[in-house]
């Protein structure tokens, strides 16, 4: 069965303290892996799509990487405005269901 | 570019009542999704439309949930009768091509449903 596990569940950082969020997945053929950001009371906002192992994408202080079993979202020198829940999702080849993880709730203190 | 519009933003109903949610996707987006997000969990796909046809409704509780997308544009999701466990945020999303693996999906702000 396709599964997505994100860790940690919650992460508190000081402003400027870099860290990484993990997304481990089990899927029968990966069509794409997605990272979304979700602020309280809002819908998820698209960040990145990764398609194959070894692929990396960057956007401002965020960099997403992908291996055959997991993806990392690296946050470099975070700011308080980076505080949000970060969701990982996988889209298998064999169905239309994009399976989301439970998310990592990130808090960045000034 | 206008985003995905959803209404209402909030709804409180008693169990066994019915409720409907509305979604207007981004103009030109062929694919529309309804997700259910329970507090503390990631979104779960309920139904996916390609234009006005259903692509996937395998996780839609069909005894109480229904959805339609007339004319391949806006969509409504209905719950009748509601149960306490239906309390969640209902998110609508749209994408330009079939399958989120091809292009990113854009989400609306969601409708927060509370069943009491």
Interface residues (C-beta under 8 A of the other chain):
Chain A: X4 X31 X32 X34 X36 X41 X42 X43 X44 X45 X46 X49 X51 X87 X89 X91 X95 X96 X97 X98 X100 X101 X102 X103
Chain B: X4 X40 X41 X42 X43 X44 X45 X48 X55 X56 X58 X59 X91 X93 X99 X100 X101 X102 X104 X105 X106 X107 X108 X109 X110 X112
